Amino acid sequence: MKKNKLIISILVLISLNLFLYADGFMELNRKAADLRAEGKYKETAEMYENHIAENGPDALSYYSAACAWALEGNKDTAFKDLSLSIDNGMLELGWIKTDEDFETLRDDKRFEGIIVQLENKITELENNLPEKHNEKIIIELPKPRFESDISLEETLHKRRSIRNYSDDPLTMEEVSQILWAAYGLTKPYPGGPAFLRGGLKTAPSAGARYPLEIYLVAGNVTELSAGIYKYKAEDHSIVKISDGDVRKKLAKAALEQSWIQEAPASLVYSAVYSRTTDIYGDRGRERYVCMDLGHSAENVYLQAVALDMGTVAIGAFSDIKVKLLINMTREEEPIYIMSLGKLE
Ligand SMILES: Cc1cc2nc3c(=O)[nH]c(=O)nc-3n(C[C@H](O)[C@H](O)[C@H](O)COP(=O)(O)O)c2cc1C
């Protein structure tokens, strides 16, 4: 989906919840969308360029300005802003290739040049990703509990997408419980086939292929240093991938959705599609992997309610940026982020 539609769809989703996120960039996009709808492309482009002049360069603003200049028919400025967008970190090859706003640029050989330049840049970045993660630092998680003071019906009744959290850190018990709910073992199968990766889990999976991987992006979790960790269901542990608080960068990769930065932690889901497509072909890619993801994510929503926590499923982000930030293995593709925090 191209950028403007993506941002507008987030705004629609959020306004459905009657929240007002008059956050700077969101507000800019809201106003720009109104101007675009009236056909005022030059004014739209200038609005983004003013934003850049006041706040410094950023890839999304240059990209949006390029879209508006292309619609205005000002090809030279459109190409200039599109190049500046790439220089400032725009990696969305799919957007550029398919964006209807760039119809007027497609026949120009500068367009092909930009595509090739970006393809080469992305290939180089992806080649630096690991084929496998080394598992030097493994942290055992507290045992999950299987009982609760709240009924399943009440968790269903109370479930909501929550984007505001208290400043309290999450505990290791809470993180452990959430990860277990997401993809923890419920029927261990020691010595079972490799694809089971430890056994049957809390979420159903087509053919028990378990295509999902889950990362914990921790910023404020007691007794856990800020960093990126990968969940290992087979022994209910997490493996350290990298040190440091990347919440702000993750929010940026998710089109500035600020709740990701403010949440003490987030889950980032990826999928290794081939685990499912090897058996089910296209049906696996088009249907089963996302169905698997939905089962796991709903578990997280309901478990969060039972822990007096909030979460929101986030599908709007730059795939390549999230993949690079997390340092996923080459075969993984990011598919969901779920920010997590205690209720305010
Ligand atoms: C596939 C999918 C993608 C979503 N993407 C986002 C997102 O990028 N940002 C966000 O804030 N909410 C996102 N949501 C949450 C929806 O906005 C939310 O579920 C919807 O408004 C209904 O509210 P409820 O979950 O409280 O019932 C997404 C939900 C789904 C199922």
The ligand as a MOL file (V3000), in Angstrom:
LIG
                    3D

  0  0  0     0  0            999 V3000
M  V30 BEGIN CTAB
M  V30 COUNTS 31 33 0 0 0
M  V30 BEGIN ATOM
M  V30 1 C -4.4270 -6.3000 10.8330 0
M  V30 2 C -4.5100 -5.1430 11.8110 0
M  V30 3 C -3.6570 -4.0580 11.6530 0
M  V30 4 C -3.7110 -3.0080 12.5740 0
M  V30 5 N -2.7960 -1.9920 12.4620 0
M  V30 6 C -2.8000 -1.0040 13.3750 0
M  V30 7 C -1.8020 0.0020 13.3270 0
M  V30 8 O -0.9240 0.0140 12.4740 0
M  V30 9 N -1.8330 0.9610 14.2870 0
M  V30 10 C -2.7630 0.9750 15.2890 0
M  V30 11 O -2.7130 1.8630 16.1340 0
M  V30 12 N -3.7430 0.0340 15.3440 0
M  V30 13 C -3.7710 -0.9590 14.4300 0
M  V30 14 N -4.6960 -1.9600 14.5240 0
M  V30 15 C -5.6870 -1.9770 15.6290 0
M  V30 16 C -7.0650 -1.5230 15.1280 0
M  V30 17 O -7.0470 -0.1140 14.9480 0
M  V30 18 C -8.1530 -1.9030 16.1510 0
M  V30 19 O -8.1670 -3.2980 16.3100 0
M  V30 20 C -9.5270 -1.4250 15.6900 0
M  V30 21 O -9.6070 -0.0090 15.6820 0
M  V30 22 C -10.6520 -1.9780 16.5800 0
M  V30 23 O -10.4470 -1.5980 17.9380 0
M  V30 24 P -10.3110 -2.6970 19.0930 0
M  V30 25 O -9.1130 -3.5670 18.7910 0
M  V30 26 O -10.1440 -1.9090 20.3550 0
M  V30 27 O -11.5610 -3.5120 19.0850 0
M  V30 28 C -4.6670 -3.0190 13.6230 0
M  V30 29 C -5.5160 -4.1150 13.7540 0
M  V30 30 C -5.4400 -5.1740 12.8720 0
M  V30 31 C -6.3420 -6.3660 13.0810 0
M  V30 END ATOM
M  V30 BEGIN BOND
M  V30 1 1 1 2
M  V30 2 1 2 3
M  V30 3 2 2 30
M  V30 4 2 3 4
M  V30 5 1 4 5
M  V30 6 1 4 28
M  V30 7 2 5 6
M  V30 8 1 6 7
M  V30 9 1 6 13
M  V30 10 2 7 8
M  V30 11 1 7 9
M  V30 12 1 9 10
M  V30 13 2 10 11
M  V30 14 1 10 12
M  V30 15 2 12 13
M  V30 16 1 13 14
M  V30 17 1 14 15
M  V30 18 1 14 28
M  V30 19 1 15 16
M  V30 20 1 16 17
M  V30 21 1 16 18
M  V30 22 1 18 19
M  V30 23 1 18 20
M  V30 24 1 20 21
M  V30 25 1 20 22
M  V30 26 1 22 23
M  V30 27 1 23 24
M  V30 28 2 24 25
M  V30 29 1 24 26
M  V30 30 1 24 27
M  V30 31 2 28 29
M  V30 32 1 29 30
M  V30 33 1 30 31
M  V30 END BOND
M  V30 END CTAB
M  END
